[in-house]
């Protein structure tokens, strides 16, 4: 199985992050558990950032021709 298939999609990663935040805000976690949650949160944040960067790149590619059309028409 590839590394890509093991990563959650953006929506799943955000849901997991929200759950981790809720757990950590309750203040009843041991230090070890809080550190594990923090590590998982950092990993999920990276997944989300990567997904957002990919989406931004796709939008730039898709809109590049449109922006040039507007500049020519003016």
GIMODA-V445869 format. One record per residue. N is the residue number from 1. SS is DSSP state (@ for helix, = for strand, . for the rest). Layout:
# GIMODA-V445869
[[N;SS] [N;SS]]
This chain:
# GIMODA-V445869
[[1;.] [2;.] [3;@] [4;@] [5;@] [6;@] [7;.] [8;.] [9;.] [10;@] [11;@] [12;@] [13;@] [14;@] [15;@] [16;@] [17;@] [18;@] [19;@] [20;@] [21;@] [22;@] [23;@] [24;@] [25;@] [26;.] [27;.] [28;.] [29;.] [30;.] [31;@] [32;@] [33;@] [34;@] [35;@] [36;@] [37;@] [38;@] [39;@] [40;@] [41;@] [42;@] [43;@] [44;@] [45;@] [46;@] [47;@] [48;@] [49;@] [50;@] [51;@] [52;@] [53;@] [54;@] [55;@] [56;@] [57;@] [58;@] [59;@] [60;@] [61;@] [62;@] [63;@] [64;@] [65;@] [66;@] [67;@] [68;@] [69;@] [70;@] [71;@] [72;@] [73;@] [74;.]]
